[in-house]
Amino acid sequence: MNKVVFIDRKKMQLYAFLAVAVILAGAYIGWQQSKPASSAPAPAAASSEGTQVRQLVTGEFTTTLDGKQLESYRWDPGTVIVKKGVPVELRITGVNGQSHPFVIEGLDISGEVHKGKTTVVRFTPKTAGTYAIICETHNDPSEGIPMVGYLVVQ
Ligand SMILES: [Cu+2]
């Protein structure tokens, strides 16, 4: 004897709708996952006409220790890596601190970063090495923690 299960028309429609919804959701998720992880290059590594563009900001760490204020200005990211022989464009935006006059030791580069403005420095490094980006205002160890970053040329 066959078992007969009666399903009314409204329930059939509901099941059909749910089945379609599940299939569409699955197809959408599959499509999302099949997309490349990064369709556009990350801004920090963007290059225009072969130029190595690197974005930095000036930041600040502050804390208190035993009632004393500790603070340190920073270049962020603290280390920037570029290839030698390829033009470099550093775009340094001032966020914390009014002004940061700086030098890049060993590369004969200097400039100044002002709060709310972006300073652009262009050069082509010829020699591999690690070069210190030093803020001349926040550089005295007796007054605080030196504001230094590193440009690594490979
Ligand atoms: Cu500074």
Residues whose N, C-alpha, C, O or C-beta is under 5 A from the ligand:
A	BS01	CU	Y73 S99 H100 C135 T137 H138 M147
